[in-house]
Amino acid sequence: MSNIEHADVWIQKEYSPENSHCYGCGVANPYGHGLKTYLTGAETVSRFTPDAMYSGGVPGNVYGGMIASLFDCHGAAAAASFHRQHSEDPDGPLGRFVTASLHVNFLAPTPQSRELTVSGVLKSIEGRKVWVEMTLKAGETLCATAEMLAIALRK
């Protein structure tokens, strides 16, 4: 675990109050997952341990929709951070991004009640559009990959 993951500020914590209600990662949603995404150099990292209630069709494995939701929230936060990092004001306020497209590849069963690591890297930026490539691992096992197109909300 990197030092930044012990920091008091993760990407989603920087969202404005009106944009902090997301079920997956919003700090203003007491019922959500509370996913926290950290920027570590050129990569983003989240860690999450899904409860047994997120069971998939095969006992002991995570429901695919839960995996997609982790990618969705991680990718939007990564896009916001990467966009700011490559802007004219890399220390400026964090914009809010939403998912335009999310393509998930399920590669191996994802075990329940085990810490999962979601990582993201920037693929490209074009104006308000940011493409992020992501992986989801359980330990050393690559369970899923994803590619996301996120779009910045207009101010």
Backbone bond lengths (Angstrom), bond angles and torsions (degrees), N, CA, C in turn:
res aa  C-N    CA-C-N  psi(-1)  N-CA   C-N-CA  omega(-1)  CA-C   N-CA-C  phi
1 M - - - 1.444 - - 1.520 108.53 -
2 S 1.302 117.49 129.52 1.459 120.48 -177.52 1.526 110.92 -78.03
3 N 1.317 116.14 162.76 1.457 120.98 -179.69 1.518 112.20 -62.60
4 I 1.324 117.29 -34.65 1.456 119.57 -177.80 1.526 111.62 -63.55
5 E 1.316 117.95 -25.84 1.461 120.39 179.25 1.527 111.75 -71.99
6 H 1.302 117.07 -8.15 1.451 121.40 174.68 1.524 110.01 -99.40
7 A 1.327 117.27 -0.17 1.457 121.95 -178.73 1.527 110.51 -68.67
8 D 1.324 115.49 159.02 1.459 121.35 179.25 1.523 112.32 -78.59
9 V 1.323 117.76 -16.94 1.463 120.56 -175.90 1.520 110.37 -119.83
10 W 1.307 114.62 120.41 1.451 121.71 172.25 1.511 106.34 -111.46
11 I 1.316 117.77 166.60 1.464 121.72 -171.94 1.520 111.34 -55.10
12 Q 1.332 118.76 -50.36 1.463 121.31 -176.06 1.530 112.70 -62.42
13 K 1.317 117.77 -25.54 1.462 120.61 179.36 1.524 111.17 -68.37
14 E 1.330 116.79 -19.88 1.459 121.06 179.74 1.528 113.64 -85.55
15 Y 1.344 117.23 -6.90 1.470 118.76 177.54 1.521 109.37 -62.48
16 S 1.323 115.68 147.34 1.458 120.42 177.00 1.536 109.25 -65.27
17 P 1.323 118.62 156.24 1.470 120.72 -178.91 1.532 113.79 -54.47
18 E 1.314 117.57 -37.54 1.471 120.12 179.96 1.527 113.14 -72.78
19 N 1.335 117.28 -11.12 1.461 121.86 178.71 1.529 112.14 -118.56
20 S 1.323 117.05 28.46 1.466 121.26 -175.88 1.525 113.31 -116.42
21 H 1.315 117.19 25.64 1.466 121.03 -174.66 1.526 114.16 -104.21
22 C 1.305 119.02 3.21 1.465 122.61 -176.67 1.523 111.14 -55.01
23 Y 1.329 116.68 136.55 1.456 121.76 178.79 1.527 111.11 -61.66
24 G 1.302 117.61 -40.36 1.463 121.00 -176.08 1.511 114.39 -76.72
25 C 1.341 117.19 -35.48 1.463 117.89 -170.91 1.520 115.38 -142.25
26 G 1.314 118.11 2.15 1.458 119.75 -175.90 1.515 113.68 -74.38
27 V 1.319 116.67 129.02 1.459 120.39 179.59 1.529 111.28 -69.79
28 A 1.334 118.18 -18.47 1.460 121.93 179.95 1.529 112.41 -90.38
29 N 1.334 118.06 1.57 1.460 120.89 -179.43 1.533 109.10 -107.95
30 P 1.336 117.25 103.20 1.469 119.72 -176.99 1.530 113.27 -71.35
31 Y 1.335 118.59 -10.67 1.464 121.87 -177.59 1.524 113.12 -100.27
32 G 1.321 117.39 -5.98 1.456 121.20 -173.90 1.520 114.32 -82.91
33 H 1.308 114.33 -173.36 1.459 122.00 -178.26 1.526 112.63 -76.58
34 G 1.316 117.46 -26.78 1.460 120.21 -178.92 1.515 113.79 70.14
35 L 1.339 116.93 30.69 1.464 120.46 -179.74 1.526 110.35 -59.07
36 K 1.320 115.82 133.30 1.464 122.39 179.11 1.521 108.43 -118.40
37 T 1.321 115.40 127.33 1.458 121.85 -179.08 1.520 108.98 -116.08
38 Y 1.332 115.20 131.83 1.458 121.79 -178.65 1.520 109.70 -117.24
39 L 1.333 115.21 141.61 1.460 121.34 173.65 1.516 107.56 -89.70
40 T 1.338 116.42 121.92 1.460 121.69 178.54 1.529 107.15 -123.52
41 G 1.321 116.25 85.82 1.460 120.56 -177.40 1.512 110.43 72.95
42 A 1.329 116.87 -118.44 1.468 122.37 -178.50 1.526 112.12 -97.45
43 E 1.349 116.69 13.05 1.458 120.95 -176.23 1.528 109.61 -133.20
44 T 1.326 115.39 150.98 1.457 120.19 172.59 1.525 108.08 -110.48
45 V 1.343 116.07 147.62 1.462 120.92 -177.23 1.531 109.56 -138.57
46 S 1.329 115.63 135.42 1.468 123.36 171.24 1.515 107.56 -130.37
47 R 1.321 115.70 150.05 1.461 120.97 174.38 1.522 107.55 -127.54
48 F 1.330 115.92 137.93 1.460 120.65 -176.98 1.517 109.48 -152.26
49 T 1.315 116.25 137.33 1.463 121.54 175.91 1.526 107.81 -114.14
50 P 1.343 117.39 107.17 1.466 120.02 -178.10 1.527 112.12 -73.51
51 D 1.325 115.22 135.72 1.462 121.20 176.53 1.519 110.70 -68.86
52 A 1.317 115.30 164.84 1.463 121.92 179.88 1.525 112.66 -61.36
53 M 1.341 118.46 -23.55 1.465 120.53 179.79 1.531 112.64 -66.02
54 Y 1.319 118.62 -13.47 1.467 122.16 178.98 1.524 111.38 -93.73
55 S 1.304 115.54 36.94 1.462 122.60 -178.95 1.523 111.52 -68.40
56 G 1.314 115.27 139.42 1.456 121.65 175.46 1.512 110.66 -92.52
57 G 1.322 116.35 -166.90 1.454 122.10 -179.06 1.518 113.22 -66.20
58 V 1.319 116.82 -21.39 1.463 121.76 178.08 1.527 107.59 -108.25
59 P 1.333 117.98 119.62 1.469 120.22 -179.01 1.531 111.98 -52.22
60 G 1.334 114.65 138.81 1.458 120.55 178.60 1.517 114.29 88.91
61 N 1.337 116.62 -1.77 1.467 120.83 -179.46 1.521 110.89 -120.96
62 V 1.313 115.19 153.65 1.456 122.32 -176.32 1.529 110.88 -78.78
63 Y 1.319 115.28 140.00 1.455 125.34 174.36 1.532 109.96 -59.53
64 G 1.318 116.95 133.04 1.460 121.29 -177.52 1.510 114.19 -59.02
65 G 1.328 117.70 -33.33 1.464 120.69 177.78 1.519 112.55 -63.80
66 M 1.316 116.41 -32.64 1.461 120.73 176.90 1.523 109.97 -67.10
67 I 1.320 116.08 -41.43 1.463 120.43 177.66 1.527 109.91 -61.90
68 A 1.333 116.45 -44.04 1.471 120.64 178.39 1.527 110.74 -62.38
69 S 1.332 117.62 -38.17 1.464 119.49 -179.84 1.531 111.48 -67.65
70 L 1.325 116.90 -35.19 1.465 119.34 176.18 1.525 110.44 -64.09
71 F 1.330 116.29 -43.89 1.465 119.65 176.60 1.536 110.84 -62.87
72 D 1.323 117.16 -40.70 1.462 122.26 -178.42 1.529 110.81 -58.66
73 C 1.324 116.11 -52.20 1.468 120.02 -177.69 1.520 112.41 -71.25
74 H 1.322 116.01 -41.17 1.464 119.27 178.61 1.533 110.15 -63.16
75 G 1.332 116.12 -44.96 1.458 120.61 -177.56 1.513 113.46 -63.72
76 A 1.334 117.19 -40.44 1.467 119.88 179.03 1.525 111.02 -65.05
77 A 1.327 116.59 -41.75 1.466 120.17 177.57 1.528 110.88 -66.07
78 A 1.324 116.21 -42.94 1.467 120.06 178.38 1.526 110.76 -60.71
79 A 1.329 116.67 -43.88 1.461 120.47 179.60 1.521 111.10 -59.47
80 A 1.334 116.52 -44.38 1.462 120.21 179.69 1.527 111.11 -61.25
81 S 1.315 116.03 -44.38 1.454 120.56 -178.45 1.529 112.05 -68.31
82 F 1.340 116.49 -45.12 1.468 120.05 178.56 1.530 110.93 -62.47
83 H 1.333 116.34 -41.08 1.466 120.74 -179.13 1.529 110.17 -61.79
84 R 1.331 116.19 -46.10 1.465 119.43 179.07 1.523 110.41 -64.92
85 Q 1.334 117.05 -41.95 1.457 121.97 -179.14 1.531 111.80 -58.60
86 H 1.336 117.09 -32.90 1.464 121.82 -178.04 1.525 112.93 -102.09
87 S 1.316 117.31 15.24 1.459 121.24 -179.30 1.524 110.31 -93.27
88 E 1.324 115.07 178.50 1.465 120.71 176.46 1.521 111.57 -72.34
89 D 1.353 116.80 -17.77 1.461 121.64 -179.38 1.533 109.61 -128.90
90 P 1.347 117.81 75.61 1.462 120.55 -176.50 1.528 114.67 -65.25
91 D 1.317 118.23 -10.26 1.463 121.72 176.57 1.521 111.52 -105.53
92 G 1.323 116.17 4.95 1.459 121.18 -177.09 1.518 112.92 -76.94
93 P 1.329 115.14 -174.76 1.468 119.24 -178.72 1.530 111.92 -64.97
94 L 1.303 114.99 152.14 1.459 121.60 -179.46 1.521 109.80 -84.98
95 G 1.324 116.79 126.51 1.461 121.09 175.16 1.516 110.54 -77.70
96 R 1.330 116.22 164.73 1.470 120.60 178.79 1.523 108.64 -107.96
97 F 1.317 116.03 132.36 1.459 122.52 -178.84 1.526 110.41 -115.10
98 V 1.334 115.07 149.53 1.459 121.74 175.33 1.522 108.68 -124.65
99 T 1.322 115.79 159.61 1.456 121.74 -176.78 1.517 111.15 -80.85
100 A 1.325 116.15 125.88 1.464 121.54 173.17 1.523 110.06 -98.88
101 S 1.334 115.94 -33.89 1.460 121.19 -178.94 1.526 108.22 -154.11
102 L 1.346 114.86 138.90 1.458 120.10 177.42 1.516 107.58 -141.56
103 H 1.327 115.51 118.26 1.465 121.10 178.61 1.529 107.87 -114.01
104 V 1.342 116.18 119.62 1.458 121.68 -177.07 1.524 109.70 -113.03
105 N 1.319 116.19 134.53 1.466 123.18 172.39 1.518 108.03 -112.04
106 F 1.334 116.65 118.14 1.455 121.83 177.49 1.524 107.55 -90.72
107 L 1.329 116.56 117.70 1.459 121.48 -172.10 1.519 114.23 -106.02
108 A 1.320 116.85 -30.87 1.467 121.46 -178.13 1.521 107.96 -153.05
109 P 1.322 117.82 154.64 1.463 119.86 176.45 1.529 110.35 -56.34
110 T 1.330 115.67 140.42 1.463 121.44 179.56 1.524 108.33 -105.78
111 P 1.327 117.09 114.49 1.472 119.91 -175.29 1.522 112.97 -70.29
112 Q 1.341 115.25 145.03 1.459 121.97 175.72 1.518 110.78 -78.46
113 S 1.314 114.19 162.27 1.467 122.66 173.30 1.522 112.96 53.58
114 R 1.312 115.57 30.65 1.470 121.78 177.15 1.526 107.50 -131.96
115 E 1.326 117.48 141.52 1.453 120.15 -179.06 1.525 110.87 -62.79
116 L 1.317 115.21 130.28 1.463 122.57 176.64 1.523 108.10 -108.11
117 T 1.315 116.65 146.33 1.460 122.08 176.47 1.517 108.89 -117.83
118 V 1.328 115.37 122.91 1.465 121.59 175.41 1.521 106.77 -106.99
119 S 1.333 116.34 129.03 1.467 121.71 179.19 1.514 108.81 -125.04
120 G 1.322 115.21 147.63 1.457 120.06 179.13 1.515 111.90 -136.94
121 V 1.326 115.13 146.87 1.464 121.64 174.15 1.521 108.15 -132.51
122 L 1.302 114.86 151.19 1.454 121.65 178.45 1.521 110.24 -73.37
123 K 1.317 115.78 128.94 1.461 120.63 173.58 1.524 109.36 -94.86
124 S 1.341 117.41 -50.33 1.461 120.01 176.52 1.523 111.19 -167.19
125 I 1.327 114.59 162.96 1.464 122.89 176.91 1.517 107.59 -130.64
126 E 1.329 115.72 136.03 1.467 122.00 175.22 1.522 107.25 -142.49
127 G 1.333 116.27 96.14 1.461 120.21 -177.76 1.516 111.15 63.25
128 R 1.357 116.76 -121.32 1.468 122.46 179.74 1.523 112.40 -83.34
129 K 1.329 117.75 -3.80 1.467 121.91 -177.10 1.530 110.71 -97.50
130 V 1.345 114.97 133.29 1.460 120.68 177.86 1.529 107.78 -132.36
131 W 1.336 116.38 128.99 1.463 122.56 176.30 1.520 108.07 -103.65
132 V 1.329 115.59 129.53 1.461 121.99 -178.21 1.522 108.08 -125.13
133 E 1.333 116.66 134.56 1.467 122.31 173.54 1.520 107.29 -103.99
134 M 1.347 116.21 136.75 1.455 120.70 -174.46 1.527 112.14 -134.96
135 T 1.328 114.02 156.91 1.463 121.63 173.05 1.521 108.41 -130.38
136 L 1.332 115.63 154.35 1.461 122.03 173.76 1.514 106.91 -129.75
137 K 1.337 115.56 124.17 1.467 121.29 -178.60 1.512 110.78 -124.63
138 A 1.313 115.24 148.04 1.465 123.77 167.71 1.520 104.62 -112.75
139 G 1.310 116.94 104.19 1.464 120.32 -171.93 1.524 108.43 64.62
140 E 1.317 117.25 -125.66 1.464 121.71 178.73 1.532 112.41 -93.59
141 T 1.327 117.75 -2.43 1.463 121.24 -177.38 1.516 111.12 -85.11
142 L 1.323 116.64 121.06 1.460 122.23 174.97 1.520 107.74 -78.12
143 C 1.322 116.47 112.25 1.465 121.53 -175.30 1.524 112.84 -96.83
144 A 1.340 117.20 -33.32 1.462 120.50 -177.53 1.522 109.99 -157.79
145 T 1.327 115.15 155.28 1.462 122.58 172.30 1.517 107.25 -128.26
146 A 1.326 116.30 160.80 1.449 120.23 178.55 1.521 110.55 -152.69
147 E 1.309 113.95 154.16 1.462 120.91 170.01 1.519 106.85 -128.22
148 M 1.315 114.72 133.42 1.463 121.06 -176.22 1.510 111.01 -127.73
149 L 1.329 114.51 139.91 1.467 121.49 167.24 1.509 106.12 -108.15
150 A 1.321 116.45 118.93 1.455 122.32 179.03 1.535 108.42 -113.98
151 I 1.316 114.89 145.35 1.463 121.38 -178.54 1.525 109.17 -120.61
152 A 1.330 116.39 134.65 1.467 121.09 177.77 1.522 109.62 -71.18
153 L 1.329 115.82 134.74 1.455 120.23 173.02 1.527 108.33 -66.25
154 R 1.311 115.01 143.40 1.481 118.30 176.14 1.525 109.33 -71.14
155 K 1.307 115.58 143.22 1.487 120.73 -178.79 1.489 110.51 -79.74
